[in-house]
Amino acid sequence: MTWKLDEEDPSIFINGADPIDLSMGALKKYKLTLLALKPGKTAMTITFKNEDTHEYIFYRVVRLSPIFSFLLTSQEPEHRRC
């Protein structure tokens, strides 16, 4: 998996997981984090490629304005009886 920004910018940080293996027809979620330290448009291409068969699929990602969102998760506490 590779990604490339349309315009390089030192204020943009991208982080993704290690390479993934999938069998034919399988689905898997992939988390990619894009952190932009200043507002503005950010555009990039993400390419997933099978190194053995050279098959690939690519996605265009465009961020037009800053989006502030947070995903908070926690485990439900165990209920114990005395």
NUDREN-748286 format. One record per atom (N, C-alpha, C): residue number from 1; residue in one letter; atom name; x, y, z. Coordinates in steps of 0.05 Angstrom, whole numbers, padded with zeros to 5 digits, m for minus. Example, Ala and Ser with C-alpha at 12.3 -4.5 7.8 and 13.67 -1.06 7.14 Angstrom:
2
<rec><n>1</n><res>A</res><atom>N</atom><xx>00264</xx><yy>m00114</yy><zz>00156</zz></rec>
<rec><n>1</n><res>A</res><atom>CA</atom><xx>00246</xx><yy>m00090</yy><zz>00156</zz></rec>
<rec><n>1</n><res>A</res><atom>C</atom><xx>00264</xx><yy>m00066</yy><zz>00156</zz></rec>
<rec><n>2</n><res>S</res><atom>N</atom><xx>00257</xx><yy>m00045</yy><zz>00142</zz></rec>
<rec><n>2</n><res>S</res><atom>CA</atom><xx>00273</xx><yy>m00021</yy><zz>00143</zz></rec>
<rec><n>2</n><res>S</res><atom>C</atom><xx>00258</xx><yy>00001</yy><zz>00157</zz></rec>
***
This chain:
82
<rec><n>1</n><res>M</res><atom>N</atom><xx>00017</xx><yy>m00023</yy><zz>00000</zz></rec>
<rec><n>1</n><res>M</res><atom>CA</atom><xx>00000</xx><yy>00000</yy><zz>00000</zz></rec>
<rec><n>1</n><res>M</res><atom>C</atom><xx>00018</xx><yy>00025</yy><zz>00000</zz></rec>
<rec><n>2</n><res>T</res><atom>N</atom><xx>00012</xx><yy>00043</yy><zz>m00018</zz></rec>
<rec><n>2</n><res>T</res><atom>CA</atom><xx>00027</xx><yy>00068</yy><zz>m00019</zz></rec>
<rec><n>2</n><res>T</res><atom>C</atom><xx>00008</xx><yy>00091</yy><zz>m00021</zz></rec>
<rec><n>3</n><res>W</res><atom>N</atom><xx>00018</xx><yy>00115</yy><zz>m00013</zz></rec>
<rec><n>3</n><res>W</res><atom>CA</atom><xx>00002</xx><yy>00139</yy><zz>m00016</zz></rec>
<rec><n>3</n><res>W</res><atom>C</atom><xx>00020</xx><yy>00161</yy><zz>m00025</zz></rec>
<rec><n>4</n><res>K</res><atom>N</atom><xx>00009</xx><yy>00180</yy><zz>m00040</zz></rec>
<rec><n>4</n><res>K</res><atom>CA</atom><xx>00024</xx><yy>00203</yy><zz>m00050</zz></rec>
<rec><n>4</n><res>K</res><atom>C</atom><xx>00007</xx><yy>00227</yy><zz>m00050</zz></rec>
<rec><n>5</n><res>L</res><atom>N</atom><xx>00017</xx><yy>00248</yy><zz>m00037</zz></rec>
<rec><n>5</n><res>L</res><atom>CA</atom><xx>00003</xx><yy>00274</yy><zz>m00037</zz></rec>
<rec><n>5</n><res>L</res><atom>C</atom><xx>00007</xx><yy>00287</yy><zz>m00064</zz></rec>
<rec><n>6</n><res>D</res><atom>N</atom><xx>m00014</xx><yy>00301</yy><zz>m00074</zz></rec>
<rec><n>6</n><res>D</res><atom>CA</atom><xx>m00012</xx><yy>00316</yy><zz>m00099</zz></rec>
<rec><n>6</n><res>D</res><atom>C</atom><xx>00010</xx><yy>00338</yy><zz>m00097</zz></rec>
<rec><n>7</n><res>E</res><atom>N</atom><xx>00010</xx><yy>00351</yy><zz>m00074</zz></rec>
<rec><n>7</n><res>E</res><atom>CA</atom><xx>00030</xx><yy>00372</yy><zz>m00068</zz></rec>
<rec><n>7</n><res>E</res><atom>C</atom><xx>00043</xx><yy>00365</yy><zz>m00041</zz></rec>
<rec><n>8</n><res>E</res><atom>N</atom><xx>00069</xx><yy>00361</yy><zz>m00041</zz></rec>
<rec><n>8</n><res>E</res><atom>CA</atom><xx>00083</xx><yy>00356</yy><zz>m00016</zz></rec>
<rec><n>8</n><res>E</res><atom>C</atom><xx>00080</xx><yy>00379</yy><zz>00003</zz></rec>
<rec><n>9</n><res>D</res><atom>N</atom><xx>00075</xx><yy>00374</yy><zz>00028</zz></rec>
<rec><n>9</n><res>D</res><atom>CA</atom><xx>00072</xx><yy>00395</yy><zz>00048</zz></rec>
<rec><n>9</n><res>D</res><atom>C</atom><xx>00082</xx><yy>00384</yy><zz>00075</zz></rec>
<rec><n>10</n><res>P</res><atom>N</atom><xx>00102</xx><yy>00397</yy><zz>00087</zz></rec>
<rec><n>10</n><res>P</res><atom>CA</atom><xx>00114</xx><yy>00387</yy><zz>00112</zz></rec>
<rec><n>10</n><res>P</res><atom>C</atom><xx>00094</xx><yy>00389</yy><zz>00136</zz></rec>
<rec><n>11</n><res>S</res><atom>N</atom><xx>00072</xx><yy>00403</yy><zz>00132</zz></rec>
<rec><n>11</n><res>S</res><atom>CA</atom><xx>00053</xx><yy>00405</yy><zz>00155</zz></rec>
<rec><n>11</n><res>S</res><atom>C</atom><xx>00032</xx><yy>00383</yy><zz>00154</zz></rec>
<rec><n>12</n><res>I</res><atom>N</atom><xx>00034</xx><yy>00364</yy><zz>00135</zz></rec>
<rec><n>12</n><res>I</res><atom>CA</atom><xx>00015</xx><yy>00342</yy><zz>00132</zz></rec>
<rec><n>12</n><res>I</res><atom>C</atom><xx>00029</xx><yy>00316</yy><zz>00139</zz></rec>
<rec><n>13</n><res>F</res><atom>N</atom><xx>00017</xx><yy>00301</yy><zz>00157</zz></rec>
<rec><n>13</n><res>F</res><atom>CA</atom><xx>00028</xx><yy>00275</yy><zz>00166</zz></rec>
<rec><n>13</n><res>F</res><atom>C</atom><xx>00008</xx><yy>00253</yy><zz>00160</zz></rec>
<rec><n>14</n><res>I</res><atom>N</atom><xx>00018</xx><yy>00231</yy><zz>00149</zz></rec>
<rec><n>14</n><res>I</res><atom>CA</atom><xx>00002</xx><yy>00208</yy><zz>00141</zz></rec>
<rec><n>14</n><res>I</res><atom>C</atom><xx>00013</xx><yy>00183</yy><zz>00155</zz></rec>
<rec><n>15</n><res>N</res><atom>N</atom><xx>m00005</xx><yy>00167</yy><zz>00166</zz></rec>
<rec><n>15</n><res>N</res><atom>CA</atom><xx>00004</xx><yy>00143</yy><zz>00180</zz></rec>
<rec><n>15</n><res>N</res><atom>C</atom><xx>m00016</xx><yy>00121</yy><zz>00174</zz></rec>
<rec><n>16</n><res>G</res><atom>N</atom><xx>m00005</xx><yy>00098</yy><zz>00167</zz></rec>
<rec><n>16</n><res>G</res><atom>CA</atom><xx>m00022</xx><yy>00075</yy><zz>00161</zz></rec>
<rec><n>16</n><res>G</res><atom>C</atom><xx>m00010</xx><yy>00050</yy><zz>00173</zz></rec>
<rec><n>17</n><res>A</res><atom>N</atom><xx>m00026</xx><yy>00029</yy><zz>00174</zz></rec>
<rec><n>17</n><res>A</res><atom>CA</atom><xx>m00017</xx><yy>00003</yy><zz>00185</zz></rec>
<rec><n>17</n><res>A</res><atom>C</atom><xx>00003</xx><yy>m00011</yy><zz>00166</zz></rec>
<rec><n>18</n><res>D</res><atom>N</atom><xx>00016</xx><yy>m00032</yy><zz>00176</zz></rec>
<rec><n>18</n><res>D</res><atom>CA</atom><xx>00034</xx><yy>m00048</yy><zz>00160</zz></rec>
<rec><n>18</n><res>D</res><atom>C</atom><xx>00018</xx><yy>m00060</yy><zz>00136</zz></rec>
<rec><n>19</n><res>P</res><atom>N</atom><xx>00033</xx><yy>m00071</yy><zz>00116</zz></rec>
<rec><n>19</n><res>P</res><atom>CA</atom><xx>00019</xx><yy>m00084</yy><zz>00094</zz></rec>
<rec><n>19</n><res>P</res><atom>C</atom><xx>m00001</xx><yy>m00105</yy><zz>00104</zz></rec>
<rec><n>20</n><res>I</res><atom>N</atom><xx>m00022</xx><yy>m00109</yy><zz>00088</zz></rec>
<rec><n>20</n><res>I</res><atom>CA</atom><xx>m00042</xx><yy>m00129</yy><zz>00095</zz></rec>
<rec><n>20</n><res>I</res><atom>C</atom><xx>m00044</xx><yy>m00150</yy><zz>00074</zz></rec>
<rec><n>21</n><res>D</res><atom>N</atom><xx>m00052</xx><yy>m00174</yy><zz>00082</zz></rec>
<rec><n>21</n><res>D</res><atom>CA</atom><xx>m00056</xx><yy>m00196</yy><zz>00063</zz></rec>
<rec><n>21</n><res>D</res><atom>C</atom><xx>m00085</xx><yy>m00203</yy><zz>00062</zz></rec>
<rec><n>22</n><res>L</res><atom>N</atom><xx>m00096</xx><yy>m00206</yy><zz>00038</zz></rec>
<rec><n>22</n><res>L</res><atom>CA</atom><xx>m00124</xx><yy>m00214</yy><zz>00035</zz></rec>
<rec><n>22</n><res>L</res><atom>C</atom><xx>m00127</xx><yy>m00236</yy><zz>00015</zz></rec>
<rec><n>23</n><res>S</res><atom>N</atom><xx>m00145</xx><yy>m00254</yy><zz>00020</zz></rec>
<rec><n>23</n><res>S</res><atom>CA</atom><xx>m00151</xx><yy>m00275</yy><zz>00000</zz></rec>
<rec><n>23</n><res>S</res><atom>C</atom><xx>m00170</xx><yy>m00263</yy><zz>m00021</zz></rec>
<rec><n>24</n><res>M</res><atom>N</atom><xx>m00173</xx><yy>m00276</yy><zz>m00043</zz></rec>
<rec><n>24</n><res>M</res><atom>CA</atom><xx>m00190</xx><yy>m00266</yy><zz>m00065</zz></rec>
<rec><n>24</n><res>M</res><atom>C</atom><xx>m00219</xx><yy>m00263</yy><zz>m00055</zz></rec>
<rec><n>25</n><res>G</res><atom>N</atom><xx>m00230</xx><yy>m00239</yy><zz>m00060</zz></rec>
<rec><n>25</n><res>G</res><atom>CA</atom><xx>m00258</xx><yy>m00234</yy><zz>m00053</zz></rec>
<rec><n>25</n><res>G</res><atom>C</atom><xx>m00262</xx><yy>m00225</yy><zz>m00024</zz></rec>
<rec><n>26</n><res>A</res><atom>N</atom><xx>m00240</xx><yy>m00224</yy><zz>m00008</zz></rec>
<rec><n>26</n><res>A</res><atom>CA</atom><xx>m00243</xx><yy>m00217</yy><zz>00020</zz></rec>
<rec><n>26</n><res>A</res><atom>C</atom><xx>m00244</xx><yy>m00187</yy><zz>00023</zz></rec>
<rec><n>27</n><res>L</res><atom>N</atom><xx>m00256</xx><yy>m00179</yy><zz>00046</zz></rec>
<rec><n>27</n><res>L</res><atom>CA</atom><xx>m00258</xx><yy>m00150</yy><zz>00053</zz></rec>
<rec><n>27</n><res>L</res><atom>C</atom><xx>m00243</xx><yy>m00146</yy><zz>00079</zz></rec>
<rec><n>28</n><res>K</res><atom>N</atom><xx>m00231</xx><yy>m00122</yy><zz>00082</zz></rec>
<rec><n>28</n><res>K</res><atom>CA</atom><xx>m00218</xx><yy>m00116</yy><zz>00108</zz></rec>
<rec><n>28</n><res>K</res><atom>C</atom><xx>m00218</xx><yy>m00085</yy><zz>00110</zz></rec>
<rec><n>29</n><res>K</res><atom>N</atom><xx>m00223</xx><yy>m00075</yy><zz>00134</zz></rec>
<rec><n>29</n><res>K</res><atom>CA</atom><xx>m00220</xx><yy>m00047</yy><zz>00139</zz></rec>
<rec><n>29</n><res>K</res><atom>C</atom><xx>m00191</xx><yy>m00040</yy><zz>00142</zz></rec>
<rec><n>30</n><res>Y</res><atom>N</atom><xx>m00184</xx><yy>m00016</yy><zz>00132</zz></rec>
<rec><n>30</n><res>Y</res><atom>CA</atom><xx>m00157</xx><yy>m00006</yy><zz>00134</zz></rec>
<rec><n>30</n><res>Y</res><atom>C</atom><xx>m00158</xx><yy>00022</yy><zz>00145</zz></rec>
<rec><n>31</n><res>K</res><atom>N</atom><xx>m00144</xx><yy>00027</yy><zz>00167</zz></rec>
<rec><n>31</n><res>K</res><atom>CA</atom><xx>m00144</xx><yy>00054</yy><zz>00179</zz></rec>
<rec><n>31</n><res>K</res><atom>C</atom><xx>m00120</xx><yy>00069</yy><zz>00170</zz></rec>
<rec><n>32</n><res>L</res><atom>N</atom><xx>m00125</xx><yy>00092</yy><zz>00158</zz></rec>
<rec><n>32</n><res>L</res><atom>CA</atom><xx>m00104</xx><yy>00111</yy><zz>00149</zz></rec>
<rec><n>32</n><res>L</res><atom>C</atom><xx>m00110</xx><yy>00138</yy><zz>00163</zz></rec>
<rec><n>33</n><res>T</res><atom>N</atom><xx>m00090</xx><yy>00149</yy><zz>00176</zz></rec>
<rec><n>33</n><res>T</res><atom>CA</atom><xx>m00093</xx><yy>00174</yy><zz>00190</zz></rec>
<rec><n>33</n><res>T</res><atom>C</atom><xx>m00080</xx><yy>00196</yy><zz>00175</zz></rec>
<rec><n>34</n><res>L</res><atom>N</atom><xx>m00095</xx><yy>00217</yy><zz>00170</zz></rec>
<rec><n>34</n><res>L</res><atom>CA</atom><xx>m00084</xx><yy>00241</yy><zz>00157</zz></rec>
<rec><n>34</n><res>L</res><atom>C</atom><xx>m00086</xx><yy>00264</yy><zz>00177</zz></rec>
<rec><n>35</n><res>L</res><atom>N</atom><xx>m00064</xx><yy>00276</yy><zz>00184</zz></rec>
<rec><n>35</n><res>L</res><atom>CA</atom><xx>m00063</xx><yy>00298</yy><zz>00202</zz></rec>
<rec><n>35</n><res>L</res><atom>C</atom><xx>m00052</xx><yy>00323</yy><zz>00188</zz></rec>
<rec><n>36</n><res>A</res><atom>N</atom><xx>m00069</xx><yy>00343</yy><zz>00184</zz></rec>
<rec><n>36</n><res>A</res><atom>CA</atom><xx>m00061</xx><yy>00368</yy><zz>00172</zz></rec>
<rec><n>36</n><res>A</res><atom>C</atom><xx>m00060</xx><yy>00390</yy><zz>00193</zz></rec>
<rec><n>37</n><res>L</res><atom>N</atom><xx>m00037</xx><yy>00402</yy><zz>00196</zz></rec>
<rec><n>37</n><res>L</res><atom>CA</atom><xx>m00033</xx><yy>00422</yy><zz>00217</zz></rec>
<rec><n>37</n><res>L</res><atom>C</atom><xx>m00043</xx><yy>00450</yy><zz>00209</zz></rec>
<rec><n>38</n><res>K</res><atom>N</atom><xx>m00052</xx><yy>00453</yy><zz>00184</zz></rec>
<rec><n>38</n><res>K</res><atom>CA</atom><xx>m00063</xx><yy>00479</yy><zz>00176</zz></rec>
<rec><n>38</n><res>K</res><atom>C</atom><xx>m00087</xx><yy>00474</yy><zz>00158</zz></rec>
<rec><n>39</n><res>P</res><atom>N</atom><xx>m00105</xx><yy>00493</yy><zz>00157</zz></rec>
<rec><n>39</n><res>P</res><atom>CA</atom><xx>m00129</xx><yy>00489</yy><zz>00140</zz></rec>
<rec><n>39</n><res>P</res><atom>C</atom><xx>m00122</xx><yy>00491</yy><zz>00110</zz></rec>
<rec><n>40</n><res>G</res><atom>N</atom><xx>m00140</xx><yy>00480</yy><zz>00094</zz></rec>
<rec><n>40</n><res>G</res><atom>CA</atom><xx>m00136</xx><yy>00481</yy><zz>00065</zz></rec>
<rec><n>40</n><res>G</res><atom>C</atom><xx>m00143</xx><yy>00455</yy><zz>00052</zz></rec>
<rec><n>41</n><res>K</res><atom>N</atom><xx>m00139</xx><yy>00454</yy><zz>00026</zz></rec>
<rec><n>41</n><res>K</res><atom>CA</atom><xx>m00145</xx><yy>00430</yy><zz>00011</zz></rec>
<rec><n>41</n><res>K</res><atom>C</atom><xx>m00121</xx><yy>00412</yy><zz>00011</zz></rec>
<rec><n>42</n><res>T</res><atom>N</atom><xx>m00127</xx><yy>00386</yy><zz>00016</zz></rec>
<rec><n>42</n><res>T</res><atom>CA</atom><xx>m00106</xx><yy>00365</yy><zz>00014</zz></rec>
<rec><n>42</n><res>T</res><atom>C</atom><xx>m00117</xx><yy>00344</yy><zz>m00004</zz></rec>
<rec><n>43</n><res>A</res><atom>N</atom><xx>m00102</xx><yy>00335</yy><zz>m00024</zz></rec>
<rec><n>43</n><res>A</res><atom>CA</atom><xx>m00110</xx><yy>00314</yy><zz>m00042</zz></rec>
<rec><n>43</n><res>A</res><atom>C</atom><xx>m00088</xx><yy>00294</yy><zz>m00044</zz></rec>
<rec><n>44</n><res>M</res><atom>N</atom><xx>m00096</xx><yy>00268</yy><zz>m00045</zz></rec>
<rec><n>44</n><res>M</res><atom>CA</atom><xx>m00076</xx><yy>00247</yy><zz>m00046</zz></rec>
<rec><n>44</n><res>M</res><atom>C</atom><xx>m00088</xx><yy>00223</yy><zz>m00060</zz></rec>
<rec><n>45</n><res>T</res><atom>N</atom><xx>m00070</xx><yy>00205</yy><zz>m00069</zz></rec>
<rec><n>45</n><res>T</res><atom>CA</atom><xx>m00078</xx><yy>00180</yy><zz>m00082</zz></rec>
<rec><n>45</n><res>T</res><atom>C</atom><xx>m00067</xx><yy>00157</yy><zz>m00064</zz></rec>
<rec><n>46</n><res>I</res><atom>N</atom><xx>m00084</xx><yy>00138</yy><zz>m00058</zz></rec>
<rec><n>46</n><res>I</res><atom>CA</atom><xx>m00077</xx><yy>00115</yy><zz>m00042</zz></rec>
<rec><n>46</n><res>I</res><atom>C</atom><xx>m00079</xx><yy>00091</yy><zz>m00061</zz></rec>
<rec><n>47</n><res>T</res><atom>N</atom><xx>m00058</xx><yy>00075</yy><zz>m00063</zz></rec>
<rec><n>47</n><res>T</res><atom>CA</atom><xx>m00057</xx><yy>00052</yy><zz>m00081</zz></rec>
<rec><n>47</n><res>T</res><atom>C</atom><xx>m00052</xx><yy>00026</yy><zz>m00065</zz></rec>
<rec><n>48</n><res>F</res><atom>N</atom><xx>m00069</xx><yy>00006</yy><zz>m00069</zz></rec>
<rec><n>48</n><res>F</res><atom>CA</atom><xx>m00065</xx><yy>m00020</yy><zz>m00058</zz></rec>
<rec><n>48</n><res>F</res><atom>C</atom><xx>m00057</xx><yy>m00038</yy><zz>m00081</zz></rec>
<rec><n>49</n><res>K</res><atom>N</atom><xx>m00034</xx><yy>m00052</yy><zz>m00079</zz></rec>
<rec><n>49</n><res>K</res><atom>CA</atom><xx>m00023</xx><yy>m00067</yy><zz>m00101</zz></rec>
<rec><n>49</n><res>K</res><atom>C</atom><xx>m00015</xx><yy>m00095</yy><zz>m00092</zz></rec>
<rec><n>50</n><res>N</res><atom>N</atom><xx>m00023</xx><yy>m00115</yy><zz>m00108</zz></rec>
<rec><n>50</n><res>N</res><atom>CA</atom><xx>m00014</xx><yy>m00142</yy><zz>m00103</zz></rec>
<rec><n>50</n><res>N</res><atom>C</atom><xx>00013</xx><yy>m00145</yy><zz>m00117</zz></rec>
<rec><n>51</n><res>E</res><atom>N</atom><xx>00034</xx><yy>m00149</yy><zz>m00101</zz></rec>
<rec><n>51</n><res>E</res><atom>CA</atom><xx>00061</xx><yy>m00150</yy><zz>m00112</zz></rec>
<rec><n>51</n><res>E</res><atom>C</atom><xx>00066</xx><yy>m00175</yy><zz>m00129</zz></rec>
<rec><n>52</n><res>D</res><atom>N</atom><xx>00051</xx><yy>m00196</yy><zz>m00125</zz></rec>
<rec><n>52</n><res>D</res><atom>CA</atom><xx>00054</xx><yy>m00221</yy><zz>m00141</zz></rec>
<rec><n>52</n><res>D</res><atom>C</atom><xx>00041</xx><yy>m00219</yy><zz>m00169</zz></rec>
<rec><n>53</n><res>T</res><atom>N</atom><xx>00016</xx><yy>m00209</yy><zz>m00169</zz></rec>
<rec><n>53</n><res>T</res><atom>CA</atom><xx>00001</xx><yy>m00208</yy><zz>m00194</zz></rec>
<rec><n>53</n><res>T</res><atom>C</atom><xx>00002</xx><yy>m00181</yy><zz>m00207</zz></rec>
<rec><n>54</n><res>H</res><atom>N</atom><xx>00011</xx><yy>m00161</yy><zz>m00193</zz></rec>
<rec><n>54</n><res>H</res><atom>CA</atom><xx>00012</xx><yy>m00133</yy><zz>m00202</zz></rec>
<rec><n>54</n><res>H</res><atom>C</atom><xx>m00016</xx><yy>m00121</yy><zz>m00206</zz></rec>
<rec><n>55</n><res>E</res><atom>N</atom><xx>m00036</xx><yy>m00133</yy><zz>m00194</zz></rec>
<rec><n>55</n><res>E</res><atom>CA</atom><xx>m00063</xx><yy>m00122</yy><zz>m00194</zz></rec>
<rec><n>55</n><res>E</res><atom>C</atom><xx>m00063</xx><yy>m00099</yy><zz>m00174</zz></rec>
<rec><n>56</n><res>Y</res><atom>N</atom><xx>m00079</xx><yy>m00078</yy><zz>m00179</zz></rec>
<rec><n>56</n><res>Y</res><atom>CA</atom><xx>m00080</xx><yy>m00056</yy><zz>m00161</zz></rec>
<rec><n>56</n><res>Y</res><atom>C</atom><xx>m00107</xx><yy>m00043</yy><zz>m00162</zz></rec>
<rec><n>57</n><res>I</res><atom>N</atom><xx>m00113</xx><yy>m00027</yy><zz>m00141</zz></rec>
<rec><n>57</n><res>I</res><atom>CA</atom><xx>m00136</xx><yy>m00010</yy><zz>m00140</zz></rec>
<rec><n>57</n><res>I</res><atom>C</atom><xx>m00127</xx><yy>00016</yy><zz>m00126</zz></rec>
<rec><n>58</n><res>F</res><atom>N</atom><xx>m00137</xx><yy>00038</yy><zz>m00135</zz></rec>
<rec><n>58</n><res>F</res><atom>CA</atom><xx>m00129</xx><yy>00063</yy><zz>m00123</zz></rec>
<rec><n>58</n><res>F</res><atom>C</atom><xx>m00153</xx><yy>00080</yy><zz>m00116</zz></rec>
<rec><n>59</n><res>Y</res><atom>N</atom><xx>m00150</xx><yy>00097</yy><zz>m00096</zz></rec>
<rec><n>59</n><res>Y</res><atom>CA</atom><xx>m00171</xx><yy>00115</yy><zz>m00087</zz></rec>
<rec><n>59</n><res>Y</res><atom>C</atom><xx>m00160</xx><yy>00143</yy><zz>m00086</zz></rec>
<rec><n>60</n><res>R</res><atom>N</atom><xx>m00177</xx><yy>00162</yy><zz>m00093</zz></rec>
<rec><n>60</n><res>R</res><atom>CA</atom><xx>m00170</xx><yy>00191</yy><zz>m00090</zz></rec>
<rec><n>60</n><res>R</res><atom>C</atom><xx>m00183</xx><yy>00201</yy><zz>m00064</zz></rec>
<rec><n>61</n><res>V</res><atom>N</atom><xx>m00168</xx><yy>00214</yy><zz>m00048</zz></rec>
<rec><n>61</n><res>V</res><atom>CA</atom><xx>m00178</xx><yy>00226</yy><zz>m00023</zz></rec>
<rec><n>61</n><res>V</res><atom>C</atom><xx>m00173</xx><yy>00256</yy><zz>m00024</zz></rec>
<rec><n>62</n><res>V</res><atom>N</atom><xx>m00195</xx><yy>00271</yy><zz>m00019</zz></rec>
<rec><n>62</n><res>V</res><atom>CA</atom><xx>m00193</xx><yy>00300</yy><zz>m00020</zz></rec>
<rec><n>62</n><res>V</res><atom>C</atom><xx>m00205</xx><yy>00311</yy><zz>00006</zz></rec>
<rec><n>63</n><res>R</res><atom>N</atom><xx>m00189</xx><yy>00328</yy><zz>00020</zz></rec>
<rec><n>63</n><res>R</res><atom>CA</atom><xx>m00199</xx><yy>00341</yy><zz>00044</zz></rec>
<rec><n>63</n><res>R</res><atom>C</atom><xx>m00201</xx><yy>00370</yy><zz>00037</zz></rec>
<rec><n>64</n><res>L</res><atom>N</atom><xx>m00226</xx><yy>00381</yy><zz>00037</zz></rec>
<rec><n>64</n><res>L</res><atom>CA</atom><xx>m00230</xx><yy>00408</yy><zz>00029</zz></rec>
<rec><n>64</n><res>L</res><atom>C</atom><xx>m00227</xx><yy>00429</yy><zz>00051</zz></rec>
<rec><n>65</n><res>S</res><atom>N</atom><xx>m00234</xx><yy>00421</yy><zz>00076</zz></rec>
<rec><n>65</n><res>S</res><atom>CA</atom><xx>m00232</xx><yy>00439</yy><zz>00098</zz></rec>
<rec><n>65</n><res>S</res><atom>C</atom><xx>m00226</xx><yy>00422</yy><zz>00123</zz></rec>
<rec><n>66</n><res>P</res><atom>N</atom><xx>m00217</xx><yy>00435</yy><zz>00144</zz></rec>
<rec><n>66</n><res>P</res><atom>CA</atom><xx>m00211</xx><yy>00419</yy><zz>00168</zz></rec>
<rec><n>66</n><res>P</res><atom>C</atom><xx>m00237</xx><yy>00407</yy><zz>00180</zz></rec>
<rec><n>67</n><res>I</res><atom>N</atom><xx>m00235</xx><yy>00382</yy><zz>00187</zz></rec>
<rec><n>67</n><res>I</res><atom>CA</atom><xx>m00257</xx><yy>00368</yy><zz>00200</zz></rec>
<rec><n>67</n><res>I</res><atom>C</atom><xx>m00248</xx><yy>00360</yy><zz>00228</zz></rec>
<rec><n>68</n><res>F</res><atom>N</atom><xx>m00263</xx><yy>00367</yy><zz>00248</zz></rec>
<rec><n>68</n><res>F</res><atom>CA</atom><xx>m00256</xx><yy>00359</yy><zz>00275</zz></rec>
<rec><n>68</n><res>F</res><atom>C</atom><xx>m00275</xx><yy>00337</yy><zz>00284</zz></rec>
<rec><n>69</n><res>S</res><atom>N</atom><xx>m00265</xx><yy>00313</yy><zz>00286</zz></rec>
<rec><n>69</n><res>S</res><atom>CA</atom><xx>m00281</xx><yy>00291</yy><zz>00296</zz></rec>
<rec><n>69</n><res>S</res><atom>C</atom><xx>m00264</xx><yy>00274</yy><zz>00314</zz></rec>
<rec><n>70</n><res>F</res><atom>N</atom><xx>m00277</xx><yy>00262</yy><zz>00333</zz></rec>
<rec><n>70</n><res>F</res><atom>CA</atom><xx>m00263</xx><yy>00245</yy><zz>00352</zz></rec>
<rec><n>70</n><res>F</res><atom>C</atom><xx>m00279</xx><yy>00219</yy><zz>00355</zz></rec>
<rec><n>71</n><res>L</res><atom>N</atom><xx>m00266</xx><yy>00197</yy><zz>00355</zz></rec>
<rec><n>71</n><res>L</res><atom>CA</atom><xx>m00278</xx><yy>00171</yy><zz>00360</zz></rec>
<rec><n>71</n><res>L</res><atom>C</atom><xx>m00268</xx><yy>00162</yy><zz>00387</zz></rec>
<rec><n>72</n><res>L</res><atom>N</atom><xx>m00286</xx><yy>00160</yy><zz>00406</zz></rec>
<rec><n>72</n><res>L</res><atom>CA</atom><xx>m00279</xx><yy>00152</yy><zz>00433</zz></rec>
<rec><n>72</n><res>L</res><atom>C</atom><xx>m00292</xx><yy>00124</yy><zz>00438</zz></rec>
<rec><n>73</n><res>T</res><atom>N</atom><xx>m00276</xx><yy>00105</yy><zz>00446</zz></rec>
<rec><n>73</n><res>T</res><atom>CA</atom><xx>m00286</xx><yy>00079</yy><zz>00452</zz></rec>
<rec><n>73</n><res>T</res><atom>C</atom><xx>m00278</xx><yy>00071</yy><zz>00480</zz></rec>
<rec><n>74</n><res>S</res><atom>N</atom><xx>m00294</xx><yy>00055</yy><zz>00492</zz></rec>
<rec><n>74</n><res>S</res><atom>CA</atom><xx>m00287</xx><yy>00044</yy><zz>00519</zz></rec>
<rec><n>74</n><res>S</res><atom>C</atom><xx>m00301</xx><yy>00018</yy><zz>00522</zz></rec>
<rec><n>75</n><res>Q</res><atom>N</atom><xx>m00292</xx><yy>00002</yy><zz>00541</zz></rec>
<rec><n>75</n><res>Q</res><atom>CA</atom><xx>m00305</xx><yy>m00023</yy><zz>00547</zz></rec>
<rec><n>75</n><res>Q</res><atom>C</atom><xx>m00325</xx><yy>m00018</yy><zz>00569</zz></rec>
<rec><n>76</n><res>E</res><atom>N</atom><xx>m00347</xx><yy>m00032</yy><zz>00567</zz></rec>
<rec><n>76</n><res>E</res><atom>CA</atom><xx>m00367</xx><yy>m00030</yy><zz>00589</zz></rec>
<rec><n>76</n><res>E</res><atom>C</atom><xx>m00356</xx><yy>m00044</yy><zz>00614</zz></rec>
<rec><n>77</n><res>P</res><atom>N</atom><xx>m00358</xx><yy>m00030</yy><zz>00637</zz></rec>
<rec><n>77</n><res>P</res><atom>CA</atom><xx>m00347</xx><yy>m00042</yy><zz>00661</zz></rec>
<rec><n>77</n><res>P</res><atom>C</atom><xx>m00362</xx><yy>m00067</yy><zz>00669</zz></rec>
<rec><n>78</n><res>E</res><atom>N</atom><xx>m00348</xx><yy>m00086</yy><zz>00680</zz></rec>
<rec><n>78</n><res>E</res><atom>CA</atom><xx>m00361</xx><yy>m00111</yy><zz>00690</zz></rec>
<rec><n>78</n><res>E</res><atom>C</atom><xx>m00377</xx><yy>m00105</yy><zz>00714</zz></rec>
<rec><n>79</n><res>H</res><atom>N</atom><xx>m00401</xx><yy>m00117</yy><zz>00716</zz></rec>
<rec><n>79</n><res>H</res><atom>CA</atom><xx>m00417</xx><yy>m00114</yy><zz>00740</zz></rec>
<rec><n>79</n><res>H</res><atom>C</atom><xx>m00413</xx><yy>m00138</yy><zz>00757</zz></rec>
<rec><n>80</n><res>R</res><atom>N</atom><xx>m00403</xx><yy>m00134</yy><zz>00781</zz></rec>
<rec><n>80</n><res>R</res><atom>CA</atom><xx>m00398</xx><yy>m00155</yy><zz>00799</zz></rec>
<rec><n>80</n><res>R</res><atom>C</atom><xx>m00417</xx><yy>m00154</yy><zz>00823</zz></rec>
<rec><n>81</n><res>R</res><atom>N</atom><xx>m00425</xx><yy>m00177</yy><zz>00831</zz></rec>
<rec><n>81</n><res>R</res><atom>CA</atom><xx>m00443</xx><yy>m00178</yy><zz>00855</zz></rec>
<rec><n>81</n><res>R</res><atom>C</atom><xx>m00426</xx><yy>m00187</yy><zz>00879</zz></rec>
<rec><n>82</n><res>C</res><atom>N</atom><xx>m00432</xx><yy>m00175</yy><zz>00901</zz></rec>
<rec><n>82</n><res>C</res><atom>CA</atom><xx>m00417</xx><yy>m00182</yy><zz>00926</zz></rec>
<rec><n>82</n><res>C</res><atom>C</atom><xx>m00431</xx><yy>m00204</yy><zz>00940</zz></rec>
***
